[in-house]
Amino acid sequence: MAHLPLTLLHRQKYIQDQLNESADTKKKMFDACAGDILKAVDAIMRTYNSKGKVFLCGNGGSAADSQHMATELVIRMSKPNRPALAAIALTTDSSMLTAGGNDLGFENIFARQIEGLGNAGDTLIAISTSGKSENVNRAIIEAKKRGMTVVGFLGREGGTAKALVDISIIIPSDDTQRIQEGHITVAHIICGIIENEMFG
């Protein structure tokens, strides 16, 4: 049985509600997240000042956010003609991910890459709306073993990851969509501060 489309009024109300919810979450983020965002900026700046690399990982929408932020760091966000910054999203190599999933288990696909590529002084940005993603949490544990700093982009109460990371940026929402919107906003803020401070 076909569903009847929403009326124009219902659609408009849905749009308004979604925009209001998103705006409300972002307004709460200053008090909830600003201090931890600044700590994350300092950690990433230390990594870059010591010629280190930033790694990022996450699943689904968080994988897309990993790739988005890595691109902003390597290519640029708003500063033309600046040097590239070293950033690697661990979510992009299909051969690596499928071999790791097949041979080592999906829970190890990010940790194995950190084992091979990560060094003391590097930073891992671990993105999880729940903080309960096993493959992300194993990457955090491996990064800590290697002397890396770990920044968690998290949501809800922070999940298991909250206790594992060095710096936890927890979006003040229980809604996955709002958390993801918060994460990419935080990513843009961090990249903007880093560009301004490193390249004038």
C-alpha positions in Angstrom: 0.0 0.0 0.0 1.5 3.4 -1.0 2.1 5.9 1.7 0.5 9.3 1.1 3.1 12.1 1.0 3.2 14.6 3.8 1.4 17.9 3.2 3.5 20.9 2.4 2.8 22.2 5.9 4.0 19.0 7.5 7.1 19.1 5.4 7.9 22.7 6.3 7.4 22.0 10.0 9.8 19.0 9.7 12.4 21.3 8.1 12.0 23.9 10.7 12.2 21.4 13.6 15.3 19.8 12.2 17.0 23.2 11.8 16.0 24.3 15.3 17.3 21.0 16.8 20.6 21.4 15.0 21.0 25.0 16.0 20.1 24.2 19.6 22.7 21.5 19.8 25.4 23.8 18.4 24.5 26.6 20.8 25.1 24.1 23.7 28.5 23.0 22.2 30.3 26.1 23.3 29.9 25.4 27.0 30.1 21.6 26.6 33.0 21.4 24.1 35.1 24.6 23.8 37.7 23.7 26.4 38.3 20.3 24.9 38.4 21.7 21.4 41.2 23.9 22.4 43.0 21.0 24.0 42.7 19.1 20.8 44.1 22.0 18.8 47.1 22.1 21.1 47.7 18.4 20.7 47.4 18.5 16.9 49.7 21.6 16.8 52.3 19.7 18.9 52.1 16.8 16.4 52.6 19.1 13.4 55.4 21.1 15.1 57.3 17.8 15.6 56.7 16.7 12.0 54.2 14.1 13.0 51.0 12.9 11.4 47.3 12.9 12.2 45.3 9.7 11.7 41.5 9.6 11.7 39.0 6.7 11.8 35.3 6.0 12.2 32.5 4.0 10.7 29.7 5.0 8.3 29.1 8.7 8.6 32.1 9.0 10.9 34.2 7.4 8.2 33.0 10.2 5.9 33.9 12.8 8.6 37.4 11.2 8.9 38.0 11.6 5.2 36.5 15.1 5.2 38.8 16.3 8.0 41.8 14.7 6.5 41.2 16.4 3.3 40.8 19.8 5.0 44.2 19.3 6.6 46.1 17.9 3.6 44.6 20.1 0.8 43.4 23.2 2.7 40.3 24.7 4.2 40.4 28.4 3.6 44.1 29.4 3.3 45.3 29.5 -0.3 48.9 28.4 -1.1 49.7 27.0 2.3 51.8 23.8 2.7 50.1 20.5 3.2 49.6 19.0 6.6 50.1 15.3 7.1 46.7 13.6 7.7 45.6 10.1 6.9 42.0 8.7 7.0 42.3 5.0 7.8 38.9 4.4 6.2 39.8 4.8 2.5 41.9 1.9 1.3 39.4 -0.9 0.3 42.2 -3.5 -0.1 43.5 -2.8 3.4 40.0 -2.8 4.9 38.8 -6.0 3.2 42.0 -7.9 3.9 42.1 -6.7 7.5 38.4 -7.6 7.9 38.9 -11.0 6.3 42.2 -12.0 7.9 42.1 -10.3 11.3 38.5 -9.4 11.9 36.6 -6.2 11.3 37.3 -5.1 14.9 41.0 -4.8 14.0 40.9 -3.0 10.7 42.0 0.4 12.2 44.3 -0.9 15.0 46.4 -2.9 12.4 47.0 0.3 10.4 48.0 2.2 13.5 50.4 -0.6 14.3 52.1 -0.2 11.0 52.0 3.5 10.5 51.7 5.3 13.8 54.6 6.7 15.8 55.0 8.4 19.2 54.0 12.0 18.9 51.4 11.4 16.2 47.7 12.1 16.9 44.7 9.8 16.3 41.3 11.4 16.0 38.8 8.6 16.8 35.2 9.4 15.7 32.3 7.5 17.1 28.8 8.8 17.9 28.3 6.2 20.6 31.9 5.7 21.8 31.2 1.9 21.6 32.6 1.0 18.2 35.0 -1.9 18.8 37.2 -1.3 15.9 37.6 2.4 16.8 38.3 1.6 20.5 41.0 -1.0 19.5 42.6 1.7 17.4 42.6 4.0 20.4 44.3 1.3 22.6 46.9 0.6 19.9 47.6 4.3 19.5 48.1 4.8 23.2 50.6 1.8 23.2 52.6 3.6 20.6 52.8 6.9 22.5 50.3 8.7 20.4 47.8 11.3 21.6 44.2 10.4 21.0 41.3 12.8 20.5 37.8 11.4 20.7 35.0 13.0 18.7 32.1 11.4 20.7 28.4 11.8 21.6 25.8 10.8 24.2 27.8 10.0 27.3 31.0 9.2 25.5 30.7 5.4 25.8 33.7 3.2 26.4 35.9 5.5 24.3 35.6 8.3 26.8 37.8 6.5 29.3 40.3 5.5 26.6 41.1 8.8 24.9 43.3 11.6 26.1 40.8 14.3 25.1 37.1 13.8 24.6 35.0 16.2 22.6 31.4 15.0 23.4 28.6 16.6 21.5 25.7 17.3 23.9 23.0 15.2 22.2 21.6 11.7 22.1 20.6 12.1 18.4 23.0 10.5 15.9 22.3 13.1 13.3 22.9 16.0 15.7 26.1 14.4 16.9 27.4 14.0 13.4 26.6 17.6 12.6 28.5 18.6 15.7 31.5 16.5 14.8 32.0 18.1 11.3 31.5 21.5 12.9 34.2 20.8 15.4 36.4 19.5 12.6 36.0 22.8 10.7 36.7 24.8 13.9 39.9 22.8 14.6 41.2 23.1 11.0 40.4 26.8 10.9 42.3 27.5 14.1 45.3 25.4 13.0 45.4 27.1 9.6 45.2 30.6 11.1 47.9 29.9 13.7 50.3 28.0 11.5 50.0 30.0 8.4 48.9 33.5 9.4 
